[in-house]
């Protein structure tokens, strides 16, 4: 990385630290938040790449911060009313030659106060790009123009978390990543809660399956079944009905009177207080007659997703027509558990696939006060946590997407080795992202709160850089959402009213 010929834009201010410092922006120079700069390593005498993450105007007499000293060295005099611009930057790292090969080194010595800060361009940033193996280009760094690609092995083995509030670009990023990666042979199963993935991916040959195909009687937990009828398994009526369901779940499909079958099997287990328990069972079963009839029609087992993955690069499970969150959770748990058992049994040699989990807070919520829970997430929570901890070593990866990382279990997010952060404005979300990435919270808050649409912040193993980098998604596909803005829809509604 060169220094000669680079434009000097600032002067390092006191105090400095190994990974963070402030610098005085020289008069007439322009440096934006997110842009790159460099200073000369005091010991290694090689350039250290840096990134600006914040800035402010400062009155030298009111808040010196070493500004006065720097100005004096430059021979600049300011009156009381004049202000200067002070930028904050993070040190990213530097390159040294070892055995004829350039090796990346993390910051290990603070910049010297009063030293020059230079603007860095695409040429300097590109020197830090490291690629190898199968890489999927997903966009460009908007501050340097350098292409950003993700390593397929790291994505599948190390898992990826994608965060971003509504309309920030996370679903568009995921859609296009699936399109680009599947063109190279990668396989995906998408759990699509709102039907956003099916239409655009179907154009590329994806197999789109309705969630009803994955409902099966084997996935219904006896305790959840009893609870849905308003009974408590800790009481006698609930316990005998749960046992009866376990024993008759496959007979229900063949029975013309499933309610009577369940009732008689449950009562056969009651020896005391029969009248009271019989009344409780009849009341519960009558309230849920339509639910039991629906369960009785379910197939014994869902389709074999592994065999489907072998034949199709992308499978979209469309959950949008199923209103009950409990079924979303059961289907997700069933698919994940089956993939886990098959992958472990074959030592990861039979297939490789990545599972895309949209709205992860519905499947694995953070177990903390104030965090909302939907449906009955206990089983899907357990399935996800277990799968992320084990399946990377068996070629089953996960993409965990959420609008609210603070609402997703840390036990899930902390097992992702790569994180893509689109616009997030809530402090609790900044806290969670910082805690699972190790990236300083104040920098997360400064860098991602005001990101424009489709620009994310990439941290982790799948990145082509050894430090976090911005990426702007290369877009060819868009989610199947409303094509008209609210204002147009409202106009049409008003015209209908008038007519």
HURASUL-V180865 format. One line per field, one symbol per residue. psi: psi as a letter, one per 30 degrees, with the letter a starting at -180 (. if undefined). A space follows every 10 residues. Layout:
psi=???
This chain:
psi=klekfkkkfl kklklllegk llkkklkflk klkfllallk kfefhlkkkl kkflllkkje feiehgeeee eeffgkkkle fkllkkkklk kellklkjhg kkkkklkgkl lkkflkklkk aeeeefffkk lkajkjkfal jfffgkkklk keeeeefflk kklklkgfge eeeeeeeeee effgflkkkk jjeggfeeee fefggkjkkk fffgklfffj keeeeeefgg lkffleeeee eeeeeefgef feffkfieee eeeeeeffgk flheeeeeee eeeeeeehee eeeeeffkle klljfeeeef fkekkkjjgf fjfkeeeeee eeeeeeeeee eeeeegggfe lklkkjjkhf ffeilkilkf kkkkbigeee eeeeeeeefe fefggjlkjj kkfifffkkf feefgkfkkj jakkfkeeee eeeeeffgkk efeeeeefeg klkgkljkka efkglglkkl kkkjkflkli akfkleeeee eeeeeeee.
